[in-house]
Amino acid sequence: MTQTSPHRDTAPPTTDAEERPTLLAFLDYLREAVIAKARGLTEQQARTPGVPSGTSILGLVKHLTAAERYWFVRSFAGEDIGPVDLGMELGGDDSADDLIAAYRAAVARSNALVEACDDLRRPCARPAGAANVVRSLRWVLVHMIEETARHAGHADILREQAAGAVGR
């Protein structure tokens, strides 16, 4: 039997102002949707893959943390942060609390970099992605909205499989 989520569905942001706050509001909305799906599960439920590829809710959180660091810190800001593992495999020491805290820290860093930039057309400091090209900060923001939205949908399905909860 399907249960309803203890979380009320949250409507998308109503921001329709300048470009930067609108893009960040939608990205933050999606980030919080992923975190909401990871909260309230047992460690086993959050770690258990729901599909043959091995994807779990915590694996998604770990991947999105790395994606934030890869695109905003390494590519846009040009910081040398070493190799970034975009995989979803969990280590034995990875806990829900630690992974969510790391995600929140990566999000805060990403948002600070976006807020400090005066022009979304500014090119990234490094080429990145499969095409290994230099993108603009605007492109990175839109890409991360797309990436996070896709994985938020995956998290919806995995949460329903793990705990029977639907909705945000």
N, C-alpha and C positions, 0 to 999 in steps of 0.2 A: 504494500500500500504506500502510495506517495504521500509524503508529509509536505507541509508548507515550510518554507525557510523561516527561521526566527528573525531574519532580517527583512524589513519592508523593502519592496522594490524602490529604488531611488531613481527619480526622473533625471534625464540628462541635464546638463547645465543650461541655464537660461541666458547666460552671457552671450551677447551679440554685439560686442563693442569693437575695440581695436583687435587686430589680428593676433598679436601675441597673447593677450589674456584669454581670448577665445580658444586658441589652440591649446594653451596650457590647461584651461578648465576642462576641456574634453579629454585630454591625456590624463589628468589627475583623476577624473571620474572613472576612466577605464582602469587605471592603476588600483584604485580603491575597490573596484568590482572584483579584481583578481584576489586582492587581500581578503575581501569578505568571503570568498569561496574557500579560502584556506583556513579561516578561523572557525573554531567550534568543532573541528574534527579531531578524532584521536590521532596520535602520531602515525599509527598503522594505516588508518584511512587516508590520511594526507599523503603518505608515502607509497601507497599501493597503486601500481599502474592500472589504468582502466581500459587500456587498449593494447593490442599485441606489440605496438612499437615501444612500449615501456613508459609512456607518458603518465606522470602523476601530477597532482595539483602542486606539490612542493617542487617537483621538477620544473614545472612551468614558472614558479616564482624564482627559482635559481637561474633559469634561462633568461628571464626578463631582467633580473638584476645585472647579469653579464651584458645584456643588450644595452641597457642604460649606460653602463660604463664604457662599452665599446663605442657607441655612437656619439655620446655627448662628451665624455672625458677624453678618450683616446683620439677619436676622429675629429670632432669639432675643436676641442681645446688643445689637442696636440700633445697631451701629457703622456709621458712614457710610463705606462702602468703594467708593462709586461704583457705576456700572452693573455688573451681573454678566452676562456672556455665557454662557448655558447651552448654546450650540451645540457642535458637534463638529468644526467645520472647523479644520484644522491650518494654521498659518502655516509659512513656509519655515524659520524659526528654531526651530521646535518639535522638540526631540529627545526620544527615549525617556527618557534619563537626567534631563533637565530637567523633563519632564512628571511623571515618577514622583516626583522630589524635591518638586515643587510639591504633588502629591497628598499625600505623606507629611506635609508641613508643614501643609497644610489639615486633615488628619486629627488631627494633634497639637493644633492650635488648637481644633478641635471638641471633642476629648476633654477638654481643659483646661476649656473652658466647661461641659461636662456635669458634670465632677467638682466644679467650684466651686459648682454649684447644689444647694441643700439640699432642693429639692422639685420633683419632675418635673412637678407640676401647675402650676408657675410659668408664667404666660403669656409669650409672646414679646413683645419690646419693640415690634415692628412687625408690621402685617398683611403677609401674603405669599401667594404662590401664585395660581393662576387665580381663586380665590374672593376673594382679597384680604381674608382674615380673620385675626384673631389666634388662633394655636394655642398649645397648651401645649408645653413641652419634651418631654414624653412623646410627644405626637403627632409632633413633629419626629423624634425617635429612631426611632419605628416607621416613619414615612414613609421615612427614609433607609435603614433595613433593607430595606424593600420596593424602593426605587429601586436600591440597590446590588445586591441579589439579582437583580433583573431584568437589570441590565447585566452582572453576572457571568455569567449564562446566555448573553447575547449574546457576551461575550468567549470563552466556551467554544467556541461555534460558529465564531467568527472565527479563533481559534487553530487549530482543526482544519483549516479551509480554508487557512490560511496555511502551516502547517508539518506537517500530518498528525498532530499530537499530540492525544491525548485524555487525559482525566483532569486533575486539578489539578496 
